[in-house]
Amino acid sequence: MSILFPDPRQMTARRRRIGAWLETLLILLVFLLAGFWIDPDDPFFLRAGFPWLILAPLLPALRYGFSHGFLSALLLVALLALAWQEGVFTGPRFPAEMAVGMLIIGMLSGEFTDSYNRRLSQQRVINDYQRLRLDEFTRNYHLLKVSHDRLEHRLAASGHSLRGALLELRKHLSLGRGDDLASQAQRIMAIFTAFGWVQVAGLYAVRNRRMVIRPLAMIGRIGAVDPFDPMVRRALVEGRMATLAQERLNDEEAAERELLAVVPLVDVSGEIWGIVCIREMPFIALQEENLRLFAVLGGHIGDILAAAQRQLGTEADPESSAFMTELRRALADHRQYGLPALVVAIAFPPAHPDAAQMQQLFIAQTRGLDRIWQPEEAPHLLFLLMPLTHPEELTPYRQRMERALAERFGQGMAELGIRLVSHVLQRRDEPETLLENLRETVAIAGRTDADLRRPDA
């Protein structure tokens, strides 16, 4: 900086130095004036019981350091010598001991202050450096945390939803006649890997509620699994997924456990076909939604295995059996995991010439997870099961069917005489009673519509 434009920091340091020297001179002046005011014959307190004059260099030395203390003591010694020569005080000899003591006091106290200030400056430098590193670490930590949160959301977004997982399950695990768990074991494990980020796991067959020690399929190196492990026993006894979080263990007990979760492949009747023992998976996957996905997948896989075995026998109405199985599974999922579902009864006018085509249109418009069934004793009635569907989603379905009917027949449901009654699954529902109530409700609605169309109504 030039002389015309000095650095403000330099100006502040210069002002502090000037103020320190002015304060030092003021202290000396105060002591001298106090001495002349208290005792004009002894202004330097030479005959006092305590040498008060040593405080004059001691205070500046303790406050500002060696140079202030030493120069203050030197100036006092010079004034003391001048006063002795001029006869301001009388004595047999010059007080050399006091003069030397003041010099020593000023130097020692000043050196102590300088040493303390140097250590304080070093600590300030270290503290500033550590604060700088702490700020840098804090910024890096927040950047890492934001990056981790984004990665977590990205992984969560890239994962399959429950509906998508069940659709993929039906697509890749549609078993044929006589297919069993052993023939589809590797495919089942691939499903758990794709939908749940499972890293190390094994699939074991279950016979009479006992686990077969030898695995049918593995992901990674799972090693030996104890068939008497508490989580395995709990899954086999209760027929529900057992997780490490349900055990309520302390840190030491949890560290000794080898399994994170045990997922039973249990059908809707309660029969366990196998269990999936999960040993390793990413920490991000150990969340409630993902664990619920495992449990629901295990139930649906059990139903698929049970359906494949039923194909070996003879069934009078396989469509009815499949629909009832899906309905019982939807009820079980609602009772255990709170998953929503709708059951819709659709009645068609028997006398309409296009009634069969209307039914085919409704059948063709079903979604991937929906299950539709036409009872043999009621050819003009359809039952539609809509798993994972909230009540408010029925309105878009009606609108979609209204558009499809208008494009095909030029009229909507009301004009064509199609009646639609829905029911939201409840925990207390029973499949047979539910379908019978829906059949009666849609029949009553049909009679009411007929009464309204009468000319005398």
Helices and strands as residue ranges (DSSP letters): H 8-38, G 52-54, H 55-64, H 66-86, H 96-158, H 162-172, G 182-184, H 185-196, E 200-207, E 210-211, E 217-219, H 230-238, E 242-243, G 244-247, H 251-256, E 261-266, E 272-280, G 283-285, H 288-310, H 318-337, E 341-347, H 355-364, E 371-373, E 381-387, G 391-393, H 394-409, H 413-416, E 419-424, H 431-453
